[in-house]
Amino acid sequence: MTFKLRKLSKARTTSSKSNEDEGAKTEKNEPLSDSLAQNVEAVKQKTGNSADISIREITLNDQAHTKAAVVFVEGIVDQQAIDDFLIHSLINDDDLKKNPADNILETIAEKVVALGELTRVHNHSELFQALFNGETVVLIEGFSEGVSTDTKGGESRSVDEPPTEISLRGPREGFTESIRTNTSLVRRRIKNEKLWVKSITLGKVTNTDVEIMYIDGLAESDIVQEVENRLNRINTDSILESGYIEELIEDQTATTFPTIAHSERPDVVTGNLLEGKIAIFIDGTPFVLMVPAVFVQFFQSVDDYYSRFDIATSIRLLRIIIFITSLFAPAVYVAATTFHQEMIPTQLLIVLAAQREAAPLPAVVEAILMEIIFEVLREAGVRMPKAVGQTISIVGALVIGQAAVQAGIVSPAMVIVVAVTAIASFATPSYNIAIAARLIRFVNMIAAATFGFYGIILTFIVLLIHLCSLRSFGVPYMAPLAPFDASGAGDTIIRMPWWKVKKRPALTVDGNVMRQGDNQKPSPPTDRTMK
């Protein structure tokens, strides 16, 4: 009986909450009054008489004594534009002084205000949405609607080189926290009418602006529709950063590998758009999401496309070797020293045995202990102020490593292996894929300590199966390698020269796979004599 009563109480609570939400929604959609005083009072009451809500009352028509109020939110508007082009025009315009009071709204909308696009405001929901979007609303006595005009402004960070994606040769521009600035940086690079942008507002409390950008005719229409559907299904109070959306729209949650890419560079986003991918811009963050994402793109750097293909290919192969090293190096050392000593050269085995003779801990415990210490030092270096962060990391690693060896807790070889692994994880271009390797490394070490090289091979097979099972908005995560796609294979482990890359990846492009024409290979004249 108690259980039933609790269920009934819960049902009543849910019903009451639903009624409250419905009531709040109705109140928010309440139409504006034709009384200016009531509208102004409603704005003050609903915003708690907030100090940053500015309401300036003026007289439009001296003969009819028509009152008006200019309402805006300080800090997110261009104050100078409001004073010079809006309030000054409303007070001094001759048309407003001559026209009768019942035509004032039309006169303002058609002749007086010259600031951006004008829209009519009919209810409180539209009023507050306009205010918090950086618009200025003009309310007039005797009219149950107002006029809003775009006056976005305020302080914002200037365009600068992104600190997380340094390029040696490429442009020095990076995204900012302004969504309009970010979309314009891409517009400057793709000057084509087929570059489409769709807008959506997410977060019931934050009302965050989110925009989807893609090239019509290149992006797969089914993927575009799937992106829109997943974004529209988001029902949450707040969207503060791209990481919120990333976790809410990804295909697979039970994985450490990123299935959505992000970047701070406009040229990186532009390159992905030209391959038929879709960019998701979120207001308030410099990181732009790109979908679908594949595994090989996390090993690609922006400098790969600004350097010669042979240099880019060799560096990319080095990155893959580095990633494998960061994934398996400690596990291989543990397996070799614990189970497979016969695979180590004799002279090296004697040295390692002499080092481990005084070590009190098993090799796997040493490895896990040193890995945890390095992770702590890494996090400490990130959280500390810039002036001392790197110093703390370097000095801490040297002091702790040397002290651990001298105390006999770990062997010198283990310190070398763990240090090389830590450095290798920093050389991976994508932080998301590097952090995945750091987590899987511990699983590999435990498997190596339990089954030796057989455990490492087993975890590698499981890892490969897991990667092949992942999808990013329906696209196989290991594409174009599995399944193999010849059109996209020229930009995977190797980078083919530009004159060789004729087609775009077929899995993400809607029909238009041709990237360039024939005969693009340079063909200098046979006569090379000096003239």
Wavefront OBJ file of the C-alpha trace (Angstrom):
o trace
v 0.000 0.000 0.000
v 2.868 2.319 0.783
v 4.388 1.618 -2.610
v 1.151 2.578 -4.372
v 0.860 5.787 -2.408
v 4.429 6.734 -3.344
v 3.712 6.037 -6.986
v 0.556 8.143 -6.777
v 2.494 10.936 -5.065
v 5.131 10.765 -7.767
v 2.454 10.902 -10.443
v 0.902 13.956 -8.804
v 4.329 15.610 -8.586
v 4.946 14.910 -12.266
v 1.510 16.219 -13.174
v 2.033 19.332 -11.049
v 5.426 19.929 -12.646
v 3.908 19.511 -16.094
v 1.193 22.027 -15.249
v 3.815 24.479 -13.963
v 5.832 24.120 -17.159
v 2.698 24.621 -19.232
v 1.803 27.674 -17.177
v 5.276 29.137 -17.562
v 5.120 28.536 -21.296
v 1.727 30.256 -21.535
v 2.990 33.190 -19.473
v 6.034 33.501 -21.694
v 3.875 33.595 -24.837
v 1.586 36.224 -23.339
v 0.951 38.973 -25.931
v 2.199 42.488 -25.382
v -0.141 45.089 -23.984
v -1.041 48.326 -25.762
v -0.017 50.136 -22.583
v 3.631 51.166 -22.601
v 3.745 51.318 -18.804
v 2.483 47.735 -18.490
v 5.022 46.446 -21.016
v 7.899 48.247 -19.283
v 6.764 46.977 -15.896
v 6.523 43.419 -17.270
v 10.111 43.635 -18.537
v 11.335 44.831 -15.153
v 9.342 42.215 -13.238
v 10.312 39.231 -15.382
v 14.009 40.155 -15.319
v 14.029 40.885 -11.591
v 14.724 44.544 -12.322
v 18.216 43.521 -13.447
v 20.821 46.272 -13.534
v 21.998 45.445 -17.067
v 18.525 45.836 -18.618
v 18.463 49.401 -19.934
v 15.073 51.079 -20.595
v 15.164 54.587 -22.061
v 11.819 56.351 -22.438
v 11.495 59.043 -25.115
v 8.801 61.152 -26.813
v 8.307 60.486 -30.533
v 5.613 62.946 -31.542
v 5.524 66.325 -29.807
v 1.974 67.089 -30.936
v 0.447 63.769 -29.930
v 2.908 63.295 -27.050
v 3.466 59.674 -28.083
v 5.716 57.901 -25.619
v 8.143 55.100 -26.518
v 10.732 52.991 -24.739
v 14.014 51.709 -26.132
v 14.952 48.456 -24.354
v 18.293 46.650 -24.639
v 20.778 44.611 -22.578
v 24.008 46.415 -21.803
v 27.231 44.639 -22.651
v 25.951 42.602 -25.608
v 24.909 45.519 -27.837
v 26.694 48.263 -29.754
v 25.937 51.207 -27.476
v 27.315 53.763 -29.928
v 25.096 52.510 -32.747
v 22.011 52.652 -30.524
v 22.728 56.241 -29.495
v 23.699 57.560 -32.946
v 21.453 55.654 -35.329
v 18.441 54.597 -33.295
v 17.626 56.964 -30.433
v 18.843 60.053 -32.310
v 16.721 59.100 -35.334
v 13.639 58.426 -33.238
v 13.859 61.809 -31.500
v 14.787 64.026 -34.449
v 13.149 62.396 -37.479
v 10.722 64.750 -39.268
v 8.456 61.952 -40.496
v 7.671 60.917 -36.936
v 6.816 64.470 -35.975
v 4.451 64.973 -38.927
v 2.704 61.593 -39.111
v -0.314 60.867 -36.922
v 0.151 58.671 -33.884
v -1.555 55.631 -35.413
v 1.057 55.425 -38.207
v 4.142 55.756 -36.043
v 4.974 52.020 -35.970
v 4.903 51.744 -39.770
v 6.967 54.904 -40.122
v 9.626 53.559 -37.757
v 9.803 50.222 -39.555
v 9.891 51.648 -43.082
v 11.699 54.997 -42.910
v 13.331 55.856 -39.621
v 15.459 52.957 -38.326
v 18.406 52.053 -40.541
v 20.073 49.453 -38.298
v 20.131 45.983 -39.787
v 17.000 43.881 -40.218
v 13.808 44.896 -38.456
v 11.300 42.391 -37.062
v 7.971 42.780 -35.315
v 7.657 41.646 -31.688
v 4.193 40.427 -30.622
v 4.628 38.616 -27.293
v 6.933 38.357 -24.301
v 8.728 35.311 -25.680
v 9.776 37.162 -28.838
v 10.649 40.240 -26.764
v 13.091 38.478 -24.431
v 14.519 36.323 -27.218
v 15.356 39.497 -29.152
v 16.835 41.250 -26.110
v 19.154 38.399 -25.142
v 20.265 37.976 -28.753
v 21.737 41.477 -28.651
v 18.833 43.224 -30.360
v 17.177 46.476 -29.310
v 13.383 46.587 -28.947
v 11.289 49.731 -29.396
v 7.947 49.696 -27.550
v 5.352 52.388 -28.303
v 2.359 53.655 -26.344
v -0.918 52.450 -27.845
v 0.576 49.524 -29.791
v 0.434 45.888 -28.697
v 3.563 45.086 -30.693
v 7.077 46.421 -30.909
v 9.979 46.635 -33.345
v 13.366 44.970 -32.821
v 16.563 45.761 -34.716
v 19.922 44.035 -34.780
v 22.457 45.876 -32.603
v 24.766 43.040 -31.588
v 28.081 44.186 -30.179
v 29.979 44.260 -26.920
v 33.477 43.097 -26.076
v 34.859 39.981 -27.764
v 38.229 38.320 -28.238
v 40.063 39.187 -31.442
v 40.994 36.618 -34.073
v 44.332 35.066 -33.128
v 46.343 31.913 -33.729
v 44.827 28.953 -31.849
v 47.177 27.685 -29.117
v 46.134 24.040 -29.501
v 46.804 23.725 -33.266
v 50.045 25.463 -34.158
v 50.959 25.594 -37.841
v 54.439 26.275 -39.193
v 53.317 27.434 -42.624
v 49.549 27.866 -42.649
v 47.368 30.859 -41.772
v 47.469 32.322 -38.277
v 43.716 32.732 -37.854
v 41.692 30.880 -35.250
v 38.067 30.813 -34.191
v 36.793 32.987 -31.349
v 33.825 32.724 -28.982
v 31.557 34.635 -31.420
v 29.563 32.339 -33.685
v 29.131 35.024 -36.349
v 32.862 35.715 -36.459
v 33.539 31.996 -36.830
v 31.128 31.473 -39.725
v 32.531 34.547 -41.487
v 36.074 33.123 -41.291
v 34.878 30.099 -43.270
v 32.846 32.284 -45.667
v 36.020 34.117 -46.616
v 37.549 30.840 -47.759
v 34.531 29.327 -49.540
v 33.027 32.117 -51.639
v 30.194 30.043 -53.020
v 26.420 30.237 -52.786
v 26.292 26.496 -52.113
v 27.737 27.024 -48.625
v 24.562 26.761 -46.566
v 24.034 27.552 -42.883
v 21.081 26.402 -40.780
v 20.400 27.787 -37.318
v 18.920 26.209 -34.200
v 18.630 27.255 -30.542
v 19.484 24.699 -27.846
v 19.240 24.843 -24.054
v 15.973 25.770 -22.369
v 17.776 28.144 -20.007
v 20.866 29.246 -21.939
v 19.179 29.497 -25.399
v 22.520 28.865 -27.091
v 22.803 29.581 -30.817
v 23.956 26.545 -32.808
v 24.502 26.552 -36.570
v 25.030 23.733 -39.064
v 27.254 24.525 -42.052
v 27.724 22.352 -45.135
v 28.200 22.613 -48.895
v 25.021 21.721 -50.747
v 25.758 19.157 -53.431
v 28.815 17.799 -51.603
v 27.469 16.816 -48.195
v 25.361 13.654 -48.130
v 21.747 14.759 -47.668
v 20.967 11.804 -45.381
v 23.855 12.738 -43.073
v 22.741 16.377 -43.010
v 19.237 15.286 -42.055
v 20.614 12.967 -39.377
v 22.650 15.818 -37.870
v 19.540 18.011 -37.743
v 17.472 15.227 -36.174
v 20.026 14.533 -33.439
v 20.351 18.209 -32.594
v 16.582 18.671 -32.494
v 16.281 15.737 -30.071
v 18.491 17.497 -27.504
v 16.354 18.523 -24.530
v 18.498 20.037 -21.808
v 18.733 23.194 -19.730
v 22.143 24.358 -20.882
v 24.654 24.129 -23.727
v 27.822 25.899 -22.611
v 30.446 24.336 -24.880
v 30.815 22.003 -27.844
v 31.585 19.104 -25.475
v 27.946 19.158 -24.288
v 26.671 18.570 -27.829
v 29.421 16.071 -28.667
v 28.271 13.675 -25.942
v 24.605 14.082 -26.856
v 24.861 13.303 -30.588
v 27.664 10.726 -30.894
v 26.894 7.246 -32.244
v 28.674 5.196 -29.603
v 29.015 6.170 -25.955
v 30.848 3.050 -24.735
v 34.199 3.918 -26.291
v 37.236 6.010 -25.422
v 37.854 6.918 -29.057
v 36.428 10.205 -30.370
v 33.806 9.754 -33.090
v 33.366 13.511 -33.591
v 36.283 15.749 -34.579
v 36.766 19.354 -33.508
v 39.094 22.173 -34.474
v 39.914 25.807 -33.734
v 41.239 26.494 -37.236
v 39.070 27.844 -40.094
v 41.284 26.201 -42.725
v 40.810 22.777 -41.114
v 37.029 23.195 -41.066
v 37.118 24.417 -44.672
v 39.066 21.357 -45.769
v 36.545 19.071 -44.082
v 33.612 20.902 -45.680
v 35.192 20.412 -49.105
v 35.221 16.666 -48.428
v 31.465 16.639 -47.855
v 31.522 16.831 -44.068
v 29.312 18.973 -41.843
v 30.477 21.613 -39.363
v 28.568 22.455 -36.175
v 29.214 25.942 -34.741
v 28.280 26.697 -31.114
v 28.104 30.245 -29.794
v 30.464 30.875 -26.880
v 33.256 28.449 -27.842
v 36.113 28.555 -30.385
v 35.834 24.807 -31.055
v 33.831 23.715 -34.098
v 32.590 20.128 -34.384
v 32.992 18.199 -37.647
v 31.032 15.092 -38.614
v 31.342 12.379 -39.696
v 34.811 11.644 -38.304
v 37.090 8.732 -39.200
v 40.032 7.243 -37.345
v 42.799 8.276 -39.762
v 41.944 11.984 -39.650
v 43.086 12.242 -36.028
v 46.659 11.593 -37.207
v 46.538 14.309 -39.850
v 48.020 17.723 -39.145
v 47.270 20.952 -40.959
v 50.922 21.202 -42.030
v 50.555 17.933 -43.946
v 48.636 19.819 -46.625
v 50.978 22.803 -46.807
v 54.160 20.724 -47.190
v 55.369 18.491 -50.000
v 53.650 15.119 -50.142
v 56.813 13.081 -49.468
v 57.639 15.090 -46.342
v 54.007 14.969 -45.160
v 53.840 11.203 -45.706
v 57.028 10.483 -43.770
v 55.918 12.641 -40.819
v 52.473 11.045 -40.829
v 54.017 7.568 -40.739
v 56.148 8.740 -37.820
v 53.004 9.855 -35.974
v 51.424 6.441 -36.409
v 54.575 4.741 -35.076
v 54.538 7.159 -32.145
v 50.896 6.341 -31.415
v 51.604 2.598 -31.438
v 54.595 3.208 -29.156
v 52.489 5.166 -26.660
v 49.902 2.384 -26.746
v 52.083 -0.711 -26.334
v 55.615 0.247 -25.170
v 55.129 -0.337 -21.393
v 53.128 -3.500 -22.071
v 55.867 -4.922 -24.326
v 58.498 -4.195 -21.657
v 56.393 -5.880 -18.966
v 55.722 -8.945 -21.143
v 59.363 -9.282 -22.236
v 60.847 -8.995 -18.748
v 58.194 -11.160 -17.069
v 57.456 -14.013 -19.517
v 59.631 -13.828 -22.627
v 63.179 -13.181 -21.515
v 64.438 -15.403 -24.364
v 63.379 -12.714 -26.860
v 65.713 -10.124 -25.313
v 69.359 -10.026 -26.541
v 71.700 -11.620 -23.997
v 73.776 -8.546 -23.204
v 70.667 -6.399 -22.734
v 69.032 -9.114 -20.641
v 72.033 -9.195 -18.281
v 71.835 -5.405 -17.836
v 68.079 -5.505 -17.197
v 68.448 -8.401 -14.772
v 71.101 -6.512 -12.833
v 68.855 -3.471 -12.600
v 65.832 -5.488 -11.475
v 67.775 -7.531 -8.939
v 67.264 -4.927 -6.226
v 63.787 -3.818 -7.340
v 61.204 -4.988 -4.777
v 58.137 -4.589 -7.028
v 56.996 -6.616 -10.063
v 57.496 -4.979 -13.450
v 53.765 -4.347 -13.967
v 53.460 -2.587 -10.604
v 56.470 -0.440 -11.461
v 54.945 0.465 -14.828
v 51.521 1.352 -13.421
v 53.071 3.337 -10.564
v 55.306 5.372 -12.887
v 52.479 5.940 -15.376
v 50.239 7.296 -12.609
v 53.032 9.601 -11.393
v 53.568 10.956 -14.905
v 49.812 11.504 -15.333
v 49.759 13.448 -12.061
v 52.688 15.588 -13.208
v 51.012 16.189 -16.550
v 47.782 17.348 -14.936
v 49.684 19.507 -12.450
v 51.538 21.202 -15.295
v 48.275 21.949 -17.099
v 46.488 23.348 -14.024
v 49.391 25.427 -12.735
v 49.949 29.008 -13.976
v 51.862 29.207 -17.256
v 54.909 30.761 -15.634
v 55.542 27.741 -13.409
v 53.551 24.941 -15.064
v 56.267 23.675 -17.408
v 58.933 24.087 -14.735
v 56.918 22.010 -12.279
v 56.421 19.254 -14.869
v 60.071 19.042 -15.946
v 61.651 19.404 -12.498
v 59.068 17.097 -10.923
v 59.698 14.374 -13.504
v 63.470 14.595 -13.124
v 63.454 14.696 -9.333
v 60.878 11.959 -8.839
v 62.387 9.703 -11.508
v 65.921 10.044 -10.128
v 64.758 9.636 -6.541
v 62.712 6.533 -7.374
v 65.712 4.911 -9.071
v 68.107 5.750 -6.234
v 65.615 4.475 -3.651
v 65.418 1.177 -5.521
v 61.667 1.365 -6.041
v 61.857 1.209 -9.854
v 64.551 0.248 -12.342
v 66.224 2.841 -14.637
v 64.956 0.981 -17.733
v 61.363 1.354 -16.543
v 61.825 5.106 -16.109
v 63.155 5.330 -19.669
v 60.244 3.327 -21.109
v 57.608 5.357 -19.268
v 59.292 8.665 -20.186
v 59.454 7.729 -23.881
v 55.791 6.708 -23.738
v 54.789 10.000 -22.124
v 56.677 12.019 -24.734
v 55.126 9.930 -27.530
v 51.606 10.707 -26.306
v 52.343 14.449 -26.678
v 53.421 13.981 -30.310
v 49.958 12.826 -31.408
v 48.201 15.737 -33.202
v 44.791 15.129 -31.624
v 44.443 15.365 -27.847
v 41.289 13.206 -27.942
v 43.023 10.251 -29.560
v 46.069 10.673 -27.284
v 43.948 10.504 -24.124
v 42.303 7.340 -25.475
v 45.752 5.744 -25.844
v 46.658 6.788 -22.295
v 43.643 4.917 -20.911
v 44.051 1.795 -23.045
v 47.725 1.636 -22.087
v 46.792 0.473 -18.574
v 44.622 -2.343 -19.992
v 47.513 -3.456 -22.197
v 49.908 -3.513 -19.236
v 47.541 -5.702 -17.162
v 47.024 -8.061 -20.134
v 50.794 -8.264 -20.668
v 51.402 -9.046 -16.985
v 48.767 -11.805 -17.112
v 49.360 -13.529 -20.470
v 52.557 -11.996 -21.857
v 52.693 -11.280 -25.579
v 49.569 -13.398 -26.028
v 47.695 -10.878 -23.904
v 49.025 -7.978 -25.985
v 47.975 -9.694 -29.206
v 44.550 -10.451 -27.736
v 43.970 -6.828 -26.673
v 45.149 -5.647 -30.093
v 42.633 -7.917 -31.841
v 39.829 -6.769 -29.529
v 40.856 -3.146 -30.117
v 40.823 -3.624 -33.889
v 37.386 -5.270 -33.792
v 36.099 -2.448 -31.619
v 37.410 0.207 -34.025
v 35.852 -1.558 -37.006
v 32.501 -1.702 -35.205
v 32.334 2.040 -34.562
v 30.306 4.423 -36.707
v 30.233 8.193 -36.986
v 26.822 9.281 -38.267
v 26.559 6.007 -40.131
v 30.010 6.184 -41.733
v 32.425 3.348 -40.766
v 35.052 4.673 -38.348
v 37.935 2.880 -40.101
v 36.977 4.150 -43.563
v 38.472 4.419 -46.125
v 40.662 1.492 -44.997
v 37.842 -0.791 -43.814
v 35.800 -0.923 -45.952
v 38.429 0.026 -48.485
v 37.622 3.062 -50.598
v 40.120 3.833 -53.342
v 38.857 7.407 -53.742
v 39.804 8.299 -50.182
v 42.858 6.063 -49.741
v 45.201 8.739 -51.077
v 44.920 10.717 -47.847
v 45.159 8.118 -45.081
v 48.447 6.658 -43.850
v 50.161 8.375 -46.771
v 49.365 11.632 -48.541
v 49.410 11.501 -52.292
v 50.519 14.597 -54.244
v 47.731 17.050 -55.046
v 47.918 16.357 -58.773
v 47.179 12.702 -57.998
v 44.143 13.227 -55.740
v 41.293 13.443 -58.237
v 38.338 12.327 -56.148
v 36.815 13.086 -52.767
v 36.003 10.310 -50.268
v 32.886 8.659 -51.680
v 31.372 7.759 -48.283
v 30.769 11.380 -47.268
v 30.080 12.997 -50.648
v 26.673 13.185 -52.304
v 27.527 12.276 -55.887
v 30.047 15.019 -56.785
v 33.240 13.084 -56.083
v 35.474 14.790 -58.651
v 37.855 17.192 -56.968
v 39.889 18.311 -59.979
v 40.330 17.739 -63.691
v 42.710 15.522 -65.606
v 46.330 16.217 -66.483
v 47.142 18.221 -63.338
v 50.644 16.790 -63.022
v 53.293 19.462 -63.686
v 54.835 19.118 -67.142
v 57.652 21.614 -67.643
v 59.009 22.157 -71.165
v 61.767 19.827 -72.323
v 63.959 22.739 -73.342
v 65.501 24.032 -70.106
v 68.273 26.157 -71.528
v 68.938 29.553 -70.036
v 67.587 32.519 -71.976
l 1 2 3 4 5 6 7 8 9 10 11 12 13 14 15 16 17 18 19 20 21 22 23 24 25 26 27 28 29 30 31 32 33 34 35 36 37 38 39 40 41 42 43 44 45 46 47 48 49 50 51 52 53 54 55 56 57 58 59 60 61 62 63 64 65 66 67 68 69 70 71 72 73 74 75 76 77 78 79 80 81 82 83 84 85 86 87 88 89 90 91 92 93 94 95 96 97 98 99 100 101 102 103 104 105 106 107 108 109 110 111 112 113 114 115 116 117 118 119 120 121 122 123 124 125 126 127 128 129 130 131 132 133 134 135 136 137 138 139 140 141 142 143 144 145 146 147 148 149 150 151 152 153 154 155 156 157 158 159 160 161 162 163 164 165 166 167 168 169 170 171 172 173 174 175 176 177 178 179 180 181 182 183 184 185 186 187 188 189 190 191 192 193 194 195 196 197 198 199 200 201 202 203 204 205 206 207 208 209 210 211 212 213 214 215 216 217 218 219 220 221 222 223 224 225 226 227 228 229 230 231 232 233 234 235 236 237 238 239 240 241 242 243 244 245 246 247 248 249 250 251 252 253 254 255 256 257 258 259 260 261 262 263 264 265 266 267 268 269 270 271 272 273 274 275 276 277 278 279 280 281 282 283 284 285 286 287 288 289 290 291 292 293 294 295 296 297 298 299 300 301 302 303 304 305 306 307 308 309 310 311 312 313 314 315 316 317 318 319 320 321 322 323 324 325 326 327 328 329 330 331 332 333 334 335 336 337 338 339 340 341 342 343 344 345 346 347 348 349 350 351 352 353 354 355 356 357 358 359 360 361 362 363 364 365 366 367 368 369 370 371 372 373 374 375 376 377 378 379 380 381 382 383 384 385 386 387 388 389 390 391 392 393 394 395 396 397 398 399 400 401 402 403 404 405 406 407 408 409 410 411 412 413 414 415 416 417 418 419 420 421 422 423 424 425 426 427 428 429 430 431 432 433 434 435 436 437 438 439 440 441 442 443 444 445 446 447 448 449 450 451 452 453 454 455 456 457 458 459 460 461 462 463 464 465 466 467 468 469 470 471 472 473 474 475 476 477 478 479 480 481 482 483 484 485 486 487 488 489 490 491 492 493 494 495 496 497 498 499 500 501 502 503 504 505 506 507 508 509 510 511 512 513 514 515 516 517 518 519 520 521 522 523 524 525 526 527 528 529 530 531
